[in-house]
Amino acid sequence: MLVLALVIDALTGDPDALWRQLPHPVVLMGRLIAVLDQRCNDLSKLDRHRRAAGLFALAVFVAVAGGIGLAVETLCLRLPYGSLLIAVSASTLLAQRSLYDHIKRVGSAFAEGGIAAARMAVARVVGRDPDVLDEAAICRAAIESCAENFSDGVVAPAFWFALFGLPGIMIYKIVNTADSMIGHRTPRYEAFGWASARCDDLLNLVPSRLSGLLLSLAAPVAGGGIGPALAIMWRDAGHHCSPNAGWPEAAAAGALGLALAGPRQYAGQTVDDPFLNAAGGSAKPGDIARMLRLLLAACGLELLFYAALSLLL
């Protein structure tokens, strides 16, 4: 079912016509998170009370998502072609095609409208201040986003579906969505979003490292070497401020021979992180196309891995 879901997502992505008529599952998850944020995140309370409220909210997220996933899976298995229905449902929570399309638009924007158009395109995929990004910073942001979202949007949901079916992928997606919405170190969310952020870190612990491995193994399609990519990933992944994002980003840096991460600016505040593969080159628009080839190859390797696993089991 997972192999089929990966194929469906690769071929169809997120059909705009469908999601204009129906709310996407992740949109519904976001609405639930927003409701609990509004009702439970009382800024007048002490931090320990807000952490407890955030833990309660996380329990609700997990219970609702897991319960719906289990109900849908149980119903599908009682219907004709139920396995196909489960695969189609899972494919809506994978992001191979949509990730490829979004990153490709950044590369295309350079040719079509120059740096101004590229800034607008990259602003749709990263949270950095676009007006301060030069050409190298735009390219670096697109490549880093592609690597990180390969883990969060492709490998991790597939991993949890492989283990626990629709309940697994639903729980992962709502926790990951909660982390992106409330898992910020800001006065509003540092206490309330703490539980969701730590849970997201835990759920991505294995998938992030698997993502880095897949990107490293795919390095030859982007002109890199498997050995150097693995070595740079192992050496530099821990330099990232995230316990997980550094693995796929460092692997991409090694595979492409580029210096990634480093200082960057969000909402006027600078995050002064060290570079991953600091001795690498500066990113250029052509490197976005190389990253897309790396993404395609890594997705292909993941598909082959699960196909082989399904035959063995």
C-alpha positions as a LaTeX table, in Angstrom:
\begin{tabular}{lrrr}
\hline
Residue & $x$ (\AA) & $y$ (\AA) & $z$ (\AA) \\
\hline
Met1 & 0.00 & 0.00 & 0.00 \\
Leu2 & 2.86 & 2.38 & 0.78 \\
Val3 & 4.60 & 1.65 & $-2.53$ \\
Leu4 & 1.35 & 2.40 & $-4.33$ \\
Ala5 & 0.82 & 5.58 & $-2.28$ \\
Leu6 & 4.30 & 6.82 & $-3.20$ \\
Val7 & 3.63 & 6.14 & $-6.90$ \\
Ile8 & 0.24 & 7.91 & $-6.77$ \\
Asp9 & 1.75 & 10.96 & $-5.07$ \\
Ala10 & 4.65 & 11.10 & $-7.52$ \\
Leu11 & 2.24 & 11.04 & $-10.47$ \\
Thr12 & $-0.56$ & 13.28 & $-9.20$ \\
Gly13 & 0.75 & 15.40 & $-6.33$ \\
Asp14 & $-1.97$ & 17.59 & $-4.82$ \\
Pro15 & $-4.60$ & 18.14 & $-7.54$ \\
Asp16 & $-5.73$ & 21.76 & $-7.21$ \\
Ala17 & $-9.15$ & 21.01 & $-8.67$ \\
Leu18 & $-9.86$ & 18.48 & $-5.93$ \\
Trp19 & $-8.66$ & 20.58 & $-3.01$ \\
Arg20 & $-10.60$ & 23.61 & $-4.21$ \\
Gln21 & $-13.74$ & 21.55 & $-3.64$ \\
Leu22 & $-12.66$ & 19.74 & $-0.47$ \\
Pro23 & $-10.49$ & 20.86 & 2.47 \\
His24 & $-7.11$ & 19.13 & 2.45 \\
Pro25 & $-6.56$ & 16.86 & 5.50 \\
Val26 & $-3.64$ & 19.03 & 6.65 \\
Val27 & $-5.87$ & 22.12 & 6.44 \\
Leu28 & $-8.36$ & 20.39 & 8.75 \\
Met29 & $-5.53$ & 19.50 & 11.12 \\
Gly30 & $-4.46$ & 23.14 & 11.12 \\
Arg31 & $-7.96$ & 24.25 & 12.05 \\
Leu32 & $-8.05$ & 21.89 & 15.02 \\
Ile33 & $-4.64$ & 23.13 & 16.19 \\
Ala34 & $-5.76$ & 26.75 & 15.84 \\
Val35 & $-8.91$ & 26.10 & 17.89 \\
Leu36 & $-6.97$ & 24.52 & 20.75 \\
Asp37 & $-4.36$ & 27.27 & 20.58 \\
Gln38 & $-7.09$ & 29.86 & 20.96 \\
Arg39 & $-8.90$ & 28.05 & 23.78 \\
Cys40 & $-6.03$ & 26.57 & 25.79 \\
Asn41 & $-3.09$ & 28.94 & 25.34 \\
Asp42 & $-3.84$ & 31.46 & 28.08 \\
Leu43 & $-1.02$ & 34.01 & 28.09 \\
Ser44 & $-1.96$ & 35.15 & 31.61 \\
Lys45 & $-1.03$ & 31.76 & 33.09 \\
Leu46 & 2.35 & 30.69 & 34.42 \\
Asp47 & 4.64 & 28.83 & 32.04 \\
Arg48 & 4.20 & 25.51 & 33.86 \\
His49 & 0.43 & 25.76 & 33.45 \\
Arg50 & 0.80 & 26.62 & 29.77 \\
Arg51 & 3.14 & 23.66 & 29.26 \\
Ala52 & 0.51 & 21.42 & 30.83 \\
Ala53 & $-2.12$ & 22.94 & 28.53 \\
Gly54 & 0.16 & 22.31 & 25.55 \\
Leu55 & 0.61 & 18.69 & 26.62 \\
Phe56 & $-3.18$ & 18.33 & 26.84 \\
Ala57 & $-3.55$ & 19.86 & 23.39 \\
Leu58 & $-0.97$ & 17.42 & 21.99 \\
Ala59 & $-2.87$ & 14.50 & 23.51 \\
Val60 & $-6.03$ & 15.74 & 21.79 \\
Phe61 & $-4.19$ & 16.09 & 18.45 \\
Val62 & $-2.84$ & 12.54 & 18.67 \\
Ala63 & $-6.14$ & 11.03 & 19.82 \\
Val64 & $-8.20$ & 12.73 & 17.11 \\
Ala65 & $-5.76$ & 12.04 & 14.26 \\
Gly66 & $-5.06$ & 8.48 & 15.34 \\
Gly67 & $-8.75$ & 7.76 & 15.89 \\
Ile68 & $-9.76$ & 9.09 & 12.47 \\
Gly69 & $-6.91$ & 7.20 & 10.81 \\
Leu70 & $-7.93$ & 3.95 & 12.50 \\
Ala71 & $-11.60$ & 4.45 & 11.62 \\
Val72 & $-10.86$ & 5.19 & 7.95 \\
Glu73 & $-8.47$ & 2.25 & 7.65 \\
Thr74 & $-10.90$ & $-0.15$ & 9.32 \\
Leu75 & $-13.72$ & 0.99 & 7.02 \\
Cys76 & $-11.56$ & 0.76 & 3.89 \\
Leu77 & $-10.47$ & $-2.79$ & 4.68 \\
Arg78 & $-14.13$ & $-3.83$ & 4.72 \\
Leu79 & $-14.78$ & $-2.39$ & 1.27 \\
Pro80 & $-13.91$ & $-3.75$ & $-2.18$ \\
Tyr81 & $-10.48$ & $-2.47$ & $-3.26$ \\
Gly82 & $-9.99$ & $-1.26$ & 0.29 \\
Ser83 & $-6.20$ & $-1.44$ & 0.05 \\
Leu84 & $-6.31$ & 0.92 & $-2.94$ \\
Leu85 & $-8.46$ & 3.36 & $-0.97$ \\
Ile86 & $-5.95$ & 3.29 & 1.88 \\
Ala87 & $-3.09$ & 3.95 & $-0.55$ \\
Val88 & $-4.97$ & 6.89 & $-2.07$ \\
Ser89 & $-5.67$ & 8.28 & 1.41 \\
Ala90 & $-2.00$ & 7.97 & 2.40 \\
Ser91 & $-0.87$ & 9.63 & $-0.83$ \\
Thr92 & $-2.63$ & 12.86 & 0.19 \\
Leu93 & $-0.24$ & 13.09 & 3.16 \\
Leu94 & 2.94 & 12.63 & 1.11 \\
Ala95 & 4.66 & 15.54 & $-0.62$ \\
Gln96 & 7.08 & 14.28 & $-3.28$ \\
Arg97 & 5.44 & 15.95 & $-6.26$ \\
Ser98 & 4.42 & 19.16 & $-4.51$ \\
Leu99 & 7.90 & 19.58 & $-3.01$ \\
Tyr100 & 9.50 & 19.12 & $-6.42$ \\
Asp101 & 7.11 & 21.61 & $-8.02$ \\
His102 & 7.62 & 24.30 & $-5.37$ \\
Ile103 & 11.41 & 24.12 & $-5.48$ \\
Lys104 & 11.42 & 24.02 & $-9.28$ \\
Arg105 & 9.48 & 27.30 & $-9.35$ \\
Val106 & 12.32 & 29.01 & $-7.49$ \\
Gly107 & 14.84 & 27.89 & $-10.10$ \\
Ser108 & 12.53 & 28.85 & $-12.96$ \\
Ala109 & 11.92 & 32.28 & $-11.42$ \\
Phe110 & 15.55 & 33.29 & $-11.92$ \\
Ala111 & 15.25 & 32.74 & $-15.68$ \\
Glu112 & 11.78 & 34.24 & $-15.99$ \\
Gly113 & 11.95 & 37.31 & $-13.72$ \\
Gly114 & 15.38 & 37.61 & $-12.18$ \\
Ile115 & 16.18 & 37.94 & $-8.52$ \\
Ala116 & 12.93 & 39.77 & $-7.65$ \\
Ala117 & 10.83 & 36.90 & $-8.98$ \\
Ala118 & 13.09 & 34.37 & $-7.26$ \\
Arg119 & 12.62 & 36.15 & $-3.94$ \\
Met120 & 8.85 & 35.92 & $-4.32$ \\
Ala121 & 9.05 & 32.23 & $-5.21$ \\
Val122 & 11.34 & 31.28 & $-2.32$ \\
Ala123 & 9.16 & 33.21 & 0.14 \\
Arg124 & 6.48 & 30.57 & $-0.51$ \\
Val125 & 8.69 & 27.77 & 0.77 \\
Val126 & 10.78 & 29.32 & 3.57 \\
Gly127 & 10.12 & 31.72 & 6.42 \\
Arg128 & 13.20 & 33.89 & 5.88 \\
Asp129 & 13.01 & 37.58 & 5.12 \\
Pro130 & 13.06 & 37.52 & 1.30 \\
Asp131 & 14.07 & 41.16 & 0.78 \\
Val132 & 17.52 & 40.63 & 2.30 \\
Leu133 & 18.34 & 37.51 & 0.26 \\
Asp134 & 20.90 & 37.78 & $-2.53$ \\
Glu135 & 21.19 & 35.18 & $-5.31$ \\
Ala136 & 23.31 & 32.76 & $-3.29$ \\
Ala137 & 21.04 & 33.05 & $-0.23$ \\
Ile138 & 17.92 & 32.38 & $-2.31$ \\
Cys139 & 19.49 & 29.29 & $-3.87$ \\
Arg140 & 20.74 & 28.10 & $-0.49$ \\
Ala141 & 17.29 & 28.57 & 1.07 \\
Ala142 & 15.58 & 26.60 & $-1.71$ \\
Ile143 & 18.08 & 23.73 & $-1.49$ \\
Glu144 & 17.91 & 23.57 & 2.31 \\
Ser145 & 14.11 & 23.62 & 2.22 \\
Cys146 & 14.10 & 20.81 & $-0.33$ \\
Ala147 & 16.40 & 18.67 & 1.81 \\
Glu148 & 14.54 & 19.30 & 5.07 \\
Asn149 & 11.11 & 18.79 & 3.54 \\
Phe150 & 12.26 & 15.58 & 1.88 \\
Ser151 & 12.55 & 14.32 & 5.44 \\
Asp152 & 9.43 & 15.95 & 6.92 \\
Gly153 & 7.15 & 15.63 & 3.90 \\
Val154 & 8.22 & 12.36 & 2.30 \\
Val155 & 10.43 & 10.04 & 4.33 \\
Ala156 & 8.89 & 10.58 & 7.77 \\
Pro157 & 5.21 & 10.16 & 6.80 \\
Ala158 & 6.12 & 7.10 & 4.69 \\
Phe159 & 8.08 & 5.65 & 7.61 \\
Trp160 & 5.22 & 5.99 & 10.07 \\
Phe161 & 2.71 & 4.66 & 7.54 \\
Ala162 & 4.94 & 1.62 & 6.98 \\
Leu163 & 4.92 & 0.95 & 10.71 \\
Phe164 & 1.36 & 1.82 & 11.75 \\
Gly165 & $-0.76$ & 2.42 & 8.64 \\
Leu166 & $-3.13$ & 5.37 & 8.41 \\
Pro167 & $-3.13$ & 6.04 & 12.18 \\
Gly168 & 0.66 & 6.33 & 12.07 \\
Ile169 & 0.81 & 8.77 & 9.17 \\
Met170 & $-2.11$ & 10.82 & 10.51 \\
Ile171 & $-0.49$ & 11.19 & 13.94 \\
Tyr172 & 2.82 & 12.15 & 12.38 \\
Lys173 & 1.26 & 14.79 & 10.13 \\
Ile174 & $-0.75$ & 16.46 & 12.87 \\
Val175 & 2.26 & 16.58 & 15.21 \\
Asn176 & 4.45 & 17.96 & 12.41 \\
Thr177 & 1.77 & 20.54 & 11.55 \\
Ala178 & 1.47 & 21.50 & 15.22 \\
Asp179 & 5.22 & 21.98 & 15.41 \\
Ser180 & 5.13 & 24.32 & 12.39 \\
Met181 & 2.23 & 26.30 & 13.87 \\
Ile182 & 2.92 & 26.44 & 17.61 \\
Gly183 & 6.39 & 24.95 & 18.08 \\
His184 & 8.19 & 28.31 & 18.02 \\
Arg185 & 10.46 & 29.84 & 20.65 \\
Thr186 & 8.39 & 32.98 & 21.03 \\
Pro187 & 6.68 & 34.41 & 24.12 \\
Arg188 & 3.35 & 33.06 & 22.87 \\
Tyr189 & 4.47 & 29.53 & 22.06 \\
Glu190 & 7.66 & 28.62 & 23.92 \\
Ala191 & 5.70 & 27.07 & 26.81 \\
Phe192 & 2.45 & 26.05 & 25.10 \\
Gly193 & 4.14 & 24.56 & 22.02 \\
Trp194 & 6.95 & 22.82 & 23.92 \\
Ala195 & 5.28 & 19.38 & 23.98 \\
Ser196 & 4.41 & 19.46 & 20.27 \\
Ala197 & 7.93 & 20.55 & 19.33 \\
Arg198 & 9.59 & 17.83 & 21.41 \\
Cys199 & 7.18 & 15.19 & 20.09 \\
Asp200 & 7.98 & 16.25 & 16.53 \\
Asp201 & 11.70 & 15.95 & 17.31 \\
Leu202 & 11.13 & 12.41 & 18.58 \\
Leu203 & 9.02 & 11.31 & 15.59 \\
Asn204 & 11.65 & 12.64 & 13.16 \\
Leu205 & 14.63 & 11.08 & 14.92 \\
Val206 & 14.88 & 8.00 & 12.67 \\
Pro207 & 13.37 & 9.45 & 9.44 \\
Ser208 & 15.79 & 12.40 & 9.38 \\
Arg209 & 18.78 & 10.09 & 9.47 \\
Leu210 & 17.22 & 7.81 & 6.88 \\
Ser211 & 16.66 & 10.90 & 4.70 \\
Gly212 & 20.31 & 11.84 & 5.00 \\
Leu213 & 21.33 & 8.31 & 4.03 \\
Leu214 & 19.08 & 8.33 & 0.96 \\
Leu215 & 20.37 & 11.73 & $-0.19$ \\
Ser216 & 23.94 & 10.57 & 0.29 \\
Leu217 & 23.36 & 7.38 & $-1.70$ \\
Ala218 & 21.83 & 9.48 & $-4.49$ \\
Ala219 & 24.84 & 11.85 & $-4.62$ \\
Pro220 & 26.26 & 10.55 & $-7.94$ \\
Val221 & 23.25 & 11.84 & $-9.92$ \\
Ala222 & 24.17 & 15.37 & $-8.78$ \\
Gly223 & 27.86 & 15.02 & $-9.54$ \\
Gly224 & 28.85 & 14.15 & $-5.97$ \\
Gly225 & 30.23 & 11.08 & $-4.26$ \\
Ile226 & 28.51 & 8.77 & $-1.78$ \\
Gly227 & 31.52 & 8.61 & 0.55 \\
Pro228 & 32.08 & 12.38 & 0.84 \\
Ala229 & 28.35 & 13.00 & 1.31 \\
Leu230 & 28.16 & 10.45 & 4.14 \\
Ala231 & 31.31 & 11.83 & 5.75 \\
Ile232 & 30.08 & 15.44 & 5.67 \\
Met233 & 26.65 & 14.41 & 6.95 \\
Trp234 & 28.21 & 12.54 & 9.88 \\
Arg235 & 30.60 & 15.40 & 10.67 \\
Asp236 & 28.30 & 18.42 & 10.28 \\
Ala237 & 24.74 & 17.29 & 11.04 \\
Gly238 & 25.13 & 18.17 & 14.71 \\
His239 & 26.12 & 21.75 & 13.88 \\
His240 & 22.52 & 22.55 & 12.92 \\
Cys241 & 20.26 & 24.17 & 15.49 \\
Ser242 & 17.68 & 21.43 & 14.88 \\
Pro243 & 18.40 & 17.91 & 16.17 \\
Asn244 & 17.00 & 16.46 & 12.94 \\
Ala245 & 17.13 & 18.96 & 10.05 \\
Gly246 & 20.92 & 18.89 & 10.02 \\
Trp247 & 21.03 & 15.31 & 8.74 \\
Pro248 & 19.34 & 15.78 & 5.35 \\
Glu249 & 20.76 & 19.29 & 4.93 \\
Ala250 & 24.34 & 18.19 & 5.67 \\
Ala251 & 23.89 & 15.22 & 3.31 \\
Ala252 & 22.69 & 17.57 & 0.57 \\
Ala253 & 25.61 & 19.91 & 1.24 \\
Gly254 & 28.04 & 17.03 & 0.85 \\
Ala255 & 26.31 & 15.57 & $-2.21$ \\
Leu256 & 26.23 & 18.93 & $-4.00$ \\
Gly257 & 29.59 & 20.23 & $-2.77$ \\
Leu258 & 27.96 & 23.36 & $-1.34$ \\
Ala259 & 28.10 & 25.30 & 1.90 \\
Leu260 & 24.56 & 25.33 & 3.32 \\
Ala261 & 22.82 & 26.76 & 6.40 \\
Gly262 & 24.94 & 29.47 & 8.04 \\
Pro263 & 23.58 & 32.85 & 9.24 \\
Arg264 & 20.03 & 33.65 & 8.10 \\
Gln265 & 17.33 & 36.13 & 9.05 \\
Tyr266 & 13.75 & 35.50 & 10.19 \\
Ala267 & 11.35 & 38.36 & 10.95 \\
Gly268 & 14.22 & 40.75 & 11.44 \\
Gln269 & 16.15 & 38.42 & 13.76 \\
Thr270 & 19.40 & 36.75 & 12.70 \\
Val271 & 20.07 & 33.08 & 13.43 \\
Asp272 & 23.84 & 32.80 & 13.53 \\
Asp273 & 24.35 & 29.10 & 12.73 \\
Pro274 & 27.61 & 27.66 & 11.38 \\
Phe275 & 27.76 & 26.49 & 7.78 \\
Leu276 & 27.33 & 22.85 & 6.88 \\
Asn277 & 30.24 & 21.81 & 4.65 \\
Ala278 & 31.84 & 25.22 & 5.18 \\
Ala279 & 34.53 & 24.45 & 2.59 \\
Gly280 & 31.90 & 23.93 & $-0.12$ \\
Gly281 & 31.03 & 26.34 & $-2.91$ \\
Ser282 & 28.45 & 29.10 & $-2.99$ \\
Ala283 & 24.99 & 28.04 & $-4.26$ \\
Lys284 & 23.94 & 29.18 & $-7.74$ \\
Pro285 & 20.63 & 28.86 & $-9.65$ \\
Gly286 & 21.95 & 25.82 & $-11.51$ \\
Asp287 & 22.44 & 24.05 & $-8.19$ \\
Ile288 & 18.67 & 24.08 & $-7.63$ \\
Ala289 & 18.30 & 21.82 & $-10.67$ \\
Arg290 & 21.00 & 19.55 & $-9.24$ \\
Met291 & 19.11 & 19.41 & $-5.95$ \\
Leu292 & 15.95 & 18.42 & $-7.80$ \\
Arg293 & 17.82 & 15.56 & $-9.48$ \\
Leu294 & 19.05 & 14.52 & $-6.05$ \\
Leu295 & 15.49 & 14.64 & $-4.72$ \\
Leu296 & 14.15 & 12.48 & $-7.56$ \\
Ala297 & 16.89 & 9.90 & $-7.11$ \\
Ala298 & 16.41 & 9.78 & $-3.33$ \\
Cys299 & 12.65 & 9.32 & $-3.78$ \\
Gly300 & 13.37 & 6.52 & $-6.23$ \\
Leu301 & 15.69 & 4.81 & $-3.76$ \\
Glu302 & 13.05 & 5.07 & $-1.05$ \\
Leu303 & 10.48 & 3.49 & $-3.36$ \\
Leu304 & 12.85 & 0.65 & $-4.23$ \\
Phe305 & 13.61 & 0.10 & $-0.54$ \\
Tyr306 & 9.96 & $-0.30$ & 0.40 \\
Ala307 & 9.24 & $-2.40$ & $-2.70$ \\
Ala308 & 12.05 & $-4.78$ & $-1.75$ \\
Leu309 & 10.86 & $-4.83$ & 1.85 \\
Ser310 & 7.32 & $-5.69$ & 0.78 \\
Leu311 & 8.62 & $-8.65$ & $-1.25$ \\
Leu312 & 10.63 & $-9.92$ & 1.71 \\
Leu313 & 7.67 & $-9.65$ & 4.06 \\
\hline
\end{tabular}
